[in-house]
Amino acid sequence: MLTLLIILFALALILIAIVKFDIHPFLALFCGAILYGLLAGMPGELILKSISDGFGGVLGSIGLLILLGVMMGTFLEKTGGAIVIAEKILSWIGEKSVTFAMMISGYILSIPVFGDSTFIMMNPISKSLSLKGKVPYAATTIALALGATASHSLVPPTPGPIATAGIYEADLGMIIFYGLIVSLITLIPSYIFVKKVVYKIPLMPKMAVKTEEIDKKERPSAFASFLPIIVPLILIIAASIANYPTKPFGEGTFYTFIQFAGSPVIALLLGSFMAFTLPKKFDAKLLSSSGWIGEAILIAAPVILITGAGGVFGKMLQNSGIGDLVSTSMSGASWGIFLPFLIAFALKTAQGSSTVAMITTASIIAPLLGSLGLDSETMRVFAVLATGAGAMAISHANDSFFWAVTQLSGLSIKQGNQTHSLGTLIMSVTAISVIYLITLVVG
């Protein structure tokens, strides 16, 4: 109880500092994380380790992606490439379906690609579609984020579901089959939430340059504009396929190449290089500190720092033993399919990482599968999905994805909680409800 009160106290201080006193989120998060470590009685060495591991871990995995994504987005915006893509997509789907298109895009892309990477790559498109389709930017942003969240925790080959399937010794093919069904159904209330609630938030996209300032003759072709987005996605998807247990590409030179080129950092770097070719008249000054690259770094820097500080807070919570606390207090209960859901839900909400929540929950639940009535081949599959459903929510201040969504879109912390955080809660509850209903039929 004391640990829970300390967590709530630290979160309250962080939110009050940001919302009421307008303190920069980086400083509030960073100091709040250290304060939590001290109040929780963590040794000084462990606090310092949490800072370096949390900040370094997030920057190593997400920081470069944010920077490369912003660089690519800046070139797409300033050359008119993002508008070209938006106009082409609108001609395919119609202006009334922009929000649905962003949700489905996020959903499909996040099956092979990390949710963070999907959001970062698609954000320039979300921004442009919002502008051209006259749809609130908050709506396209949250639709994209929730779409990515739905598949990230429920559909392999993302690491969380795969690791959980391995620990539970569940059939991966069945997980993919039922995971697709459950996650697609969760999109229905999520879409209604976006249309009914998020649409009311008056958020305008901040473009790098006004659309009317770009001469149509100077804009790149649709093919050239799509290339920086499509090529990285193809490479990342190919790398995911190459990692399947059946090794469809073998294990030779081509496999090694795909693994390297399909890593998100290298794929986005190649996408950025392709974006550099979009200007009609290329000038090397565009790549200087005073050019478009310099502008992109200035835009990306605060986002990276805030995301890194969120990583510190999450790691501080993990290292303080919050996982042991949750597992000790809940592992004795006999709630069937709901126990892995509740433990994963509590862990995700407490420490921020969906993958950590899933793997930790799986390690706790695996020895209890028999006593919980989850040891049949079919119920092991639903145990994996229940764990993933819990690990969806609640995405808030200790989750790096929350900060990527709010900082890249311009949503305030309060708006982020009202939209992204609440949206993940709706998805999570919907998912476990659907899973439970399916188990009544096929369990």
Secondary structure, DSSP 4 states (H G I P E B T S, - for coil): -HHHHHHHHHHHHHHHHHHTS---HHHHHHHHHHHHHHHTT--HHHHHHHHHHHHHHHIIIIIHHHHHHHHHHHHHHHHTHHHHHHHHHHHHH-GGGHHHHHHHHHHHHTTTS-HHHHHHHHHHHHHHHHHHHT--HHHHHHHHHHHHHHHHTTSTTSHHHHHHHHHHT--HHHHHHHHHHHHHHHHHHHHHHHHHTGGGS------SS-GGGS-GGGSPPHHHHHHHHHHHHHHHHHHHHHTSTT-TT-SSHHHHHHHHHTSHHHHHHHHHHHHTT-SSS--GGGGSTTSHHHHHHHHHHHHHHHHHHHHHHHHHHHHTTHHHHHHHHHTT---TTHHHHHHHHHHHHHH--HHHHHHHHHHHHGGGTTTTT--SHHHHHHHHHHHHHHTT----TT-HHHHHHHHHHT--HHHHIIIIIHHHHHHHHHHHHHHHHHHHHH-
